[in-house]
């Protein structure tokens, strides 16, 4: 059941905090909610959750998120642009590391060296032959290559675990909108603030084209950039998308709107990330407690992880840091379990960030809609 078309949604308050709907969480001072009518189409969102039901929801949220992501048409393609940008970042980081190692190795063995002045005669004679033929330098370069491969593996994990989650924000936002349209009949945020004349297909095609051209330009210019000029790489990668936005005003309006939304939510998101980091640091001494320490730390780390996983649903609804922490605190056990499960799977190479991050994001959306929000609405 969806809200009647004649009922106009209340605009987001310019100041003060939103009054969230008990179910969808969007600003709805009056009941029934103009966005979901209090009865969403998705059956799994119906009904109340007690303590046991909340824990069950937290345990299943990630897997439900994966199911919604796979079964909702037009969502997977929005993961292509952040994938391209993350691969670009990985390639740039790997090339820069190879540059540095190659520079170090080039000075390992001087071109002219008189070993007899520094080593005993027999040892100098033994080393002179391989050095003259470059075998030592070749061996050093081989070890350097192994080092690059090892570091590249770490960079790959970092790029997809952290950077993918960062650059995927605007694209995950589009995925959330499509899934919410499936649950509530339409994307409530569209009715509240999205610019008119939005063309989702144009936005997707332009974003993929911009990401491809931006990645190609950045990689082509990378050999000519050194030192501080490397800071130009993000601008080079973003320039094609901006150019497309200037040529296609509808895409430009959407791009500007996405940037403004991300900037508006940045403060609360950064504060939430800071709180998450502080919690992880505070729980470190607990990790050292014999037997139970690692398990208690895992629970604390899970709760800290949930702060970032629910960032997008919070941001889409205009909720500030206080409201976010109130909601997370009310459902602390559920959030700790949810964050713990997601955190364990994030570490799986490639599949962790590429599959688990978007699934966890959608799962966080489902969990937010599923759990009780009376504290945010009524203060109790």
ABEGO torsion letter per residue (X at the ends): XBBBAABBBBBBBABEBBBBBAAAGBBBABOBBAAAGGBBABAAABEBBBAAAAAAAAAAAAAAAAAAAAABBGAAAAAAAAAAAAAAAAAAAAAAAAAAAAAAAAAABBABBBAAAABBAAAAAAAAAAAAAGAAAAAAAAAAAAAAAAAAAAAAAAAAAAAAAAAAAAAAAAAAAAAAAAAAGBBAAAAAABBBGBBAAAAAAAAAAAAAAAAAAAAAAAAABBEAAAAAAAAAAAAAAAAAAAABAAAAAAAAAAAAAAAAAAAAAAAAAAAAAAAAAAAAAAAABBGAAAAAAAAAAAAAAAAAAAAAAAAAAGBBAAAAAAAAAAAAAAAAAAAAAAAAAAABBGAAAAAAAAAAAAAAAAAAAABBAAAAAAGX
